[in-house]
Amino acid sequence: METDTSPSRIAPAPKVGMVSLGCPKALVDSERILTRLRADGYAMSPDYEGADVVLVNTCGFLDSAKEESLEAIGEAIAENGRVIVTGCMGNEAELIRARFPDVLAVTGAHQYEQVVEAVHEAAPAERGPFVDLIPQPSALKQRSDSAEDYVKLTPRHYSYLKISEGCNHSCAFCIIPDLRGKLASRRIDAVLREAEKLVAAGTKELLVISQDTSAYGVDVRHEERTWKDHPVRTHMTDLARELGQLRTPEGQTPWTRLHYVYPYPHVDAVIPLMAEGLLTPYLDIPFQHASPSVLRAMKRPANEAKVLERLRSWRAICPDIAIRSSFVVGFPGETEDDFRYLLDWLEEAQLDRVGGFRFEPVEGAQANALPDPVPEAVKEERYARLMEVTERISAAKLAAKVGRTIPVIIDEVGEPDEDGDIGATARSQADAPEIDGSVFLRNVPATLRQGDFAMATIEEADAHDLFGFIA
């Protein structure tokens, strides 16, 4: 009998498609899931047609977000048919299955292991020594493995750094603790290791995210860990100081941007780090309102006067600091006087970037039971007035930058036009990706690349963006 010496045929890797909805924290979850699947031998599909299974990472924060998630699930089923649902709507599995009985599996937020197991069942990857070249971990790890092998859904030059899950607040309009649980902080040495590897692999900007960045470590009593032969506390200030010591392979200080920062007293300690250039001079603070009565109804701290004092002191220490926030209009019981109070407060606060939202009841939120709902027409009118005020403030602040030369990071470089001129889209230190403005540059050098730092001279400004050239 002849021995068959023909080579064994290895089946092509199953392909996974991903639809990721919601906030940056959900985006990080999507990255972790895809990273593990790639390590397990899966390939990624950019479209429905080429995917053996499609993952839909849902958002369940607002009813409108839930509807968007349900529409995405329906589209994935119509276009592909083999769909696994995960994310914040995972706790409403009965609703999802009632509407889409053909869904293969439903898992909750940050249930990485269950998602991976569901994919293994739906589209098994070939196992064996010819494909499993890397030993499989016994449990899904945090993002502390090789950053070079990490699947990113953001451009190479910036990365989200999630430091915790969940939240200990009980805000009347929010159901995040129900969706994601109480605060659960990651080990600070694991976070720093992840940040170090991301920067070594090409990340020029770290965006620190959580549900409450200021509360980092409260759940573990700010336990100490050893990092680089010295102790560090699981605390926002220690984390900020250590992130400020990171350097890119070129010796540059990466930008480190703090998001979801509640204005606890210890936030004051990070402002000097911004003045020294170790942290990006930017704070994303979810104020939500300014009227004391509305803040009480929201079950949020009502110390708006003290916040104004602190804003002044922060700007005295670090004049270039940019403050971003978001505000809700039309919360139940909000009067015209409450709303005017908010507008007056904004005139004094002079925030750099502001997002506005009309109050929307969320199933399960305490606010739904509050009396005196605000009519939709009034919400719309107040929203328009809020945007008018904040755009005027933004336009004035950006106009003040005309004639200055400021640091920027390059997001995209265009192709030469008919005259050979090349344009580029960048961001200043006051601009977080996706949510803030841009700096549009003309006639940039042909050597400029995505992720480069540069100095830009500002020529013009509008209410949202800046325009200029490389200095």
C-alpha positions in Angstrom: 0.0 0.0 0.0 1.4 3.4 -1.0 1.6 6.1 1.7 -0.2 9.3 0.8 2.4 12.0 1.0 0.3 14.8 -0.4 0.2 17.8 1.9 -2.8 18.2 4.2 -5.2 20.9 3.2 -5.8 23.4 6.0 -9.3 24.9 5.7 -9.5 28.7 5.4 -10.0 30.6 8.7 -13.7 31.4 9.5 -14.4 35.1 9.1 -16.1 37.2 11.7 -17.9 40.5 11.0 -18.4 43.1 13.7 -21.0 45.9 14.1 -19.9 48.0 17.1 -22.4 50.6 18.5 -22.4 53.0 21.4 -19.6 54.6 23.4 -15.8 54.3 23.3 -16.0 51.8 26.2 -18.1 49.5 23.9 -15.5 50.0 21.2 -12.8 48.7 23.5 -14.9 45.7 24.3 -15.2 45.0 20.5 -11.5 45.3 20.1 -10.9 42.8 22.9 -13.3 40.3 21.5 -11.8 40.5 18.0 -8.3 40.2 19.4 -9.1 37.0 21.2 -10.9 35.6 18.1 -7.9 36.4 15.9 -5.7 34.6 18.4 -8.1 31.6 18.1 -7.5 31.4 14.3 -10.3 33.6 13.0 -10.1 36.2 10.2 -12.0 39.5 10.1 -14.6 40.3 7.5 -15.2 43.9 6.5 -18.7 43.1 5.1 -21.7 40.9 5.8 -21.3 38.8 2.6 -17.9 37.5 3.6 -18.6 36.7 7.2 -19.3 33.3 8.6 -20.9 34.9 11.7 -21.6 38.5 12.6 -21.3 40.1 16.1 -23.4 43.0 17.0 -22.1 44.9 20.0 -25.2 46.8 21.2 -25.9 50.0 23.2 -28.7 50.1 25.6 -28.3 53.5 27.4 -31.2 55.3 25.8 -34.4 54.1 24.1 -33.2 55.6 20.8 -29.9 53.7 21.2 -31.8 50.5 21.8 -33.8 51.0 18.7 -30.6 51.7 16.7 -29.2 48.4 18.1 -32.3 46.5 17.2 -32.2 47.9 13.7 -28.5 46.9 13.4 -29.4 43.3 14.6 -32.2 43.2 12.0 -29.9 44.4 9.2 -27.3 41.8 10.1 -29.8 39.0 10.1 -31.2 40.2 6.8 -27.8 40.5 5.2 -26.1 37.5 6.7 -28.4 35.4 8.9 -25.9 34.2 11.4 -25.8 36.7 14.2 -24.5 36.9 17.8 -25.6 39.8 20.0 -23.5 41.2 22.9 -23.2 44.4 24.8 -25.4 46.5 26.9 -28.7 45.2 25.5 -27.6 41.7 26.4 -29.6 42.0 29.6 -32.8 42.2 27.4 -32.3 38.8 25.8 -36.0 38.0 25.9 -36.8 41.2 23.9 -34.1 40.5 21.4 -35.1 36.8 20.9 -38.8 37.8 20.6 -38.1 40.2 17.8 -35.3 38.1 16.2 -35.8 34.4 17.1 -33.0 33.4 14.7 -30.2 35.1 16.7 -27.6 32.5 17.6 -26.7 33.8 21.0 -27.1 36.8 23.3 -24.5 37.8 25.9 -24.2 40.8 28.2 -21.7 43.7 28.4 -18.0 42.7 28.8 -18.9 39.0 28.9 -15.9 38.3 26.6 -15.6 34.5 27.3 -19.2 33.8 26.5 -19.0 35.8 23.2 -15.9 33.8 22.1 -17.5 30.5 23.1 -20.6 31.4 21.1 -18.5 32.2 18.0 -16.6 28.9 18.4 -20.0 27.1 18.4 -21.4 29.0 15.4 -18.3 28.8 13.2 -15.6 26.5 14.6 -12.0 27.3 13.7 -9.7 24.4 12.7 -7.6 23.3 15.6 -4.2 21.6 15.6 -0.4 22.2 15.6 -0.4 23.6 12.1 -2.7 26.5 13.1 -2.5 26.8 16.9 1.0 28.2 16.9 0.4 30.2 20.1 -0.7 28.5 23.3 -4.2 29.5 24.3 -4.6 31.4 27.5 -6.6 29.7 30.2 -8.8 32.7 30.5 -9.4 35.8 28.5 -6.8 38.4 29.6 -7.1 42.2 29.7 -5.3 44.0 27.0 -1.8 43.3 28.4 -0.5 41.0 25.7 1.4 42.2 22.6 -0.1 45.4 21.4 1.3 44.7 18.0 -1.1 41.8 17.7 -4.1 43.8 19.1 -7.0 44.2 16.8 -7.8 48.0 16.8 -11.0 49.6 15.5 -9.4 53.0 15.8 -6.5 54.4 13.7 -3.1 53.2 14.8 -2.1 56.5 16.3 -4.7 56.7 19.0 -6.1 54.1 21.4 -8.8 54.0 24.2 -7.5 52.9 27.5 -10.3 51.5 29.7 -9.4 51.6 33.4 -12.6 50.2 35.0 -16.0 48.9 34.4 -19.3 49.9 36.0 -20.3 52.8 38.2 -21.3 53.4 41.9 -23.5 56.4 41.1 -27.3 56.2 41.1 -28.2 59.1 38.8 -31.9 59.3 38.2 -31.6 59.4 34.4 -29.1 56.6 34.0 -29.2 52.7 34.0 -25.5 52.1 33.5 -25.1 50.4 37.0 -27.9 48.0 36.0 -26.2 47.3 32.6 -22.5 47.2 33.7 -22.6 46.7 37.4 -20.8 48.5 40.2 -17.4 50.0 39.8 -14.7 47.3 39.1 -11.2 48.8 38.7 -8.5 47.1 36.7 -5.2 46.5 38.3 -3.0 49.6 37.9 0.0 47.6 36.8 -2.0 45.9 34.1 -3.3 49.3 32.9 0.2 50.8 32.8 1.6 47.7 31.0 -1.1 48.0 28.4 -0.5 51.7 27.9 3.3 51.1 27.6 2.8 48.4 24.9 0.3 50.5 23.0 2.7 53.4 22.9 5.6 51.2 21.9 3.5 49.8 19.0 2.7 53.3 17.6 0.0 54.9 19.7 0.6 58.6 20.0 -2.6 59.5 22.0 -4.1 57.6 24.9 -7.8 58.3 25.7 -8.4 57.2 29.3 -12.1 56.0 29.6 -14.4 54.5 32.2 -17.8 55.3 33.7 -16.2 57.4 36.4 -12.4 58.0 35.9 -12.1 60.0 39.1 -13.4 57.0 41.2 -10.7 54.7 39.8 -9.5 52.4 42.6 -12.3 53.2 45.2 -13.6 49.6 45.0 -10.1 48.2 45.9 -9.3 50.8 48.5 -6.7 52.3 46.2 -4.5 49.2 46.7 -0.8 49.5 45.9 1.0 47.6 43.1 4.6 47.5 42.0 5.4 49.2 38.7 9.0 49.8 37.5 10.3 48.9 40.9 8.2 51.4 42.9 4.8 51.3 44.4 1.8 53.0 42.7 -1.7 53.3 44.1 -4.8 52.3 42.1 -5.8 56.0 42.0 -6.4 58.5 39.2 -3.6 60.8 40.3 -1.0 58.0 40.4 -2.2 56.7 37.1 -1.9 60.1 35.6 1.6 60.7 36.9 2.8 57.3 35.5 1.1 57.8 32.1 2.9 61.1 31.9 6.3 59.3 32.1 5.6 57.3 28.9 7.6 58.1 25.8 7.1 57.0 22.1 10.0 55.1 20.3 10.9 58.6 18.9 11.3 60.0 22.5 8.1 62.1 22.3 5.5 62.4 25.1 2.3 60.9 23.9 -0.9 62.8 24.5 -2.9 61.4 27.4 -6.5 62.6 27.5 -8.8 62.1 30.5 -12.5 61.4 29.9 -15.5 61.0 32.2 -13.8 62.9 35.0 -16.2 63.7 37.9 -14.9 66.9 39.6 -13.8 65.3 42.9 -11.3 67.4 44.9 -8.3 65.2 43.9 -8.8 66.2 40.3 -7.0 69.4 41.2 -3.8 67.4 41.5 -3.7 66.5 37.8 -3.8 70.1 36.6 -0.1 70.8 37.3 0.8 67.7 35.3 -1.0 69.3 32.4 0.9 72.6 32.9 4.2 70.6 32.8 3.2 69.0 29.5 2.9 65.4 31.0 -0.8 65.2 30.4 -2.9 66.7 27.6 -4.6 69.9 29.0 -8.1 68.5 28.5 -10.8 67.4 30.9 -14.1 65.8 29.9 -16.4 66.4 32.9 -20.0 65.3 32.8 -21.7 68.2 34.5 -25.2 67.5 33.1 -26.8 70.7 34.5 -26.0 73.6 36.7 -29.3 74.4 38.5 -29.2 73.1 42.1 -32.8 71.9 42.0 -32.3 70.0 38.8 -29.0 68.5 40.0 -30.8 67.3 43.2 -33.6 65.7 41.1 -30.9 64.1 39.0 -29.2 62.8 42.2 -26.0 64.5 41.3 -23.7 66.8 43.3 -25.1 70.4 43.4 -22.0 72.5 44.0 -21.9 74.6 40.8 -20.5 77.7 42.5 -17.5 75.9 43.8 -17.0 74.3 40.3 -16.7 77.8 38.8 -14.1 78.7 41.4 -12.1 75.6 40.5 -12.4 76.3 36.8 -10.8 79.7 37.4 -8.0 78.1 39.5 -7.3 75.4 36.9 -7.0 78.0 34.2 -4.7 80.1 36.3 -2.4 77.0 36.6 -2.8 75.8 33.1 -4.1 78.6 30.8 -4.5 76.2 27.8 -6.7 73.7 29.5 -9.8 72.8 27.5 -12.9 71.7 29.4 -15.6 69.6 27.6 -18.9 68.7 29.1 -22.4 67.6 28.2 -25.8 68.9 29.5 -29.3 67.5 29.5 -32.2 69.9 28.8 -35.9 69.1 29.6 -35.3 66.9 32.6 -38.6 66.4 34.5 -39.4 69.4 36.6 -36.9 71.7 34.9 -38.4 75.2 34.9 -37.6 78.1 32.7 -35.7 79.6 35.6 -33.7 76.4 35.9 -32.8 76.6 32.3 -31.9 80.3 32.4 -29.7 79.5 35.4 -27.9 76.9 33.2 -27.4 79.4 30.4 -26.0 82.0 32.9 -23.7 79.4 34.4 -22.4 78.5 31.0 -21.7 82.2 30.2 -19.5 82.4 33.3 -17.9 78.9 32.9 -16.9 79.5 29.3 -16.5 75.8 28.6 -14.5 75.0 25.4 -16.6 72.1 24.1 -20.2 71.3 25.0 -22.6 68.6 23.9 -26.3 68.9 24.5 -29.0 66.3 24.9 -32.8 66.4 25.2 -34.0 64.3 28.1 -35.2 60.9 27.0 -36.9 58.5 29.4 -35.0 55.2 29.6 -36.8 52.1 30.7 -35.7 51.3 34.3 -34.5 54.8 35.1 -35.7 56.5 38.3 -36.4 59.7 36.4 -39.4 58.2 34.7 -41.4 58.4 37.9 -40.7 62.1 38.5 -43.6 64.6 38.1 -43.8 67.5 35.7 -42.4 66.2 32.5 -41.2 68.9 30.1 -43.2 69.0 26.8 -41.3 67.9 23.7 -41.7 71.3 22.1 -40.2 73.0 25.1 -37.2 70.6 25.1 -36.6 71.4 21.4 -36.7 75.2 22.1 -34.4 74.9 25.0 -32.0 72.7 23.1 -31.8 75.2 20.3 -31.1 78.0 22.8 -28.4 75.9 24.5 -26.7 75.2 21.2 -26.8 78.9 20.3 -25.1 80.0 23.5 -22.4 77.3 23.4 -21.6 77.8 19.7 -21.1 81.5 20.3 -18.8 80.7 23.2 -16.9 78.1 21.1 -16.6 80.5 18.2 -15.1 83.2 20.4 -12.6 80.8 22.0 -11.5 79.5 18.6 -11.2 83.0 17.2 -8.8 83.8 20.0 -6.5 81.1 18.6 -6.1 82.8 15.2 -2.5 83.9 14.8 -1.2 81.4 17.3 1.0 78.4 16.6 -0.3 75.3 18.4 0.6 71.6 18.6 -1.6 69.2 16.5 -1.7 65.5 15.8 -2.3 64.4 12.2 -5.4 62.3 11.6 -5.4 62.1 7.8 -3.3 63.3 4.9 -5.0 63.8 1.6 -3.8 63.3 -2.0 -2.2 66.1 -4.0 -4.6 68.3 -5.9 -4.1 69.5 -9.5 -1.6 72.0 -8.3 0.3 69.5 -6.2 -0.9 70.9 -2.9 -1.6 68.4 -0.1 -4.2 69.0 2.7 -4.4 67.3 6.0 -6.9 66.9 8.9 -5.5 67.3 12.4 -6.6 67.9 15.9 -5.4 70.3 18.6 -5.0 69.3 22.2 -8.5 70.7 22.8 -10.0 68.2 20.4 -10.8 64.6 21.2 -11.4 62.3 18.2 -14.9 61.8 17.0 -16.5 64.2 19.4 -14.7 67.6 19.1 -13.5 69.7 16.2 -10.6 69.5 13.8 -7.7 71.6 12.5 -7.8 71.6 8.7 -4.3 72.2 7.2 -3.4 73.4 3.7 -0.3 72.7 1.6 1.4 70.4 4.1 4.8 68.7 3.4 4.7 65.5 1.4 6.6 63.8 4.2 3.7 64.3 6.7 2.1 61.1 7.9 -0.9 60.1 9.9 0.0 60.1 13.6 2.7 62.8 13.3 2.9 65.6 15.8 3.3 69.0 14.2 3.1 72.7 15.0 0.3 74.5 13.1 -0.2 78.2 12.6 -3.9 79.1 12.8 -5.3 81.4 10.1 -9.0 81.1 10.5 -11.7 79.7 12.8 -15.4 79.0 12.8 -17.7 77.8 15.7 -16.2 74.3 15.7 -13.0 74.0 13.7 -9.6 75.7 13.0 -7.8 76.3 9.7 -4.1 76.8 9.1 -0.8 75.5 7.9 2.3 73.7 9.2 4.6 76.2 10.9 
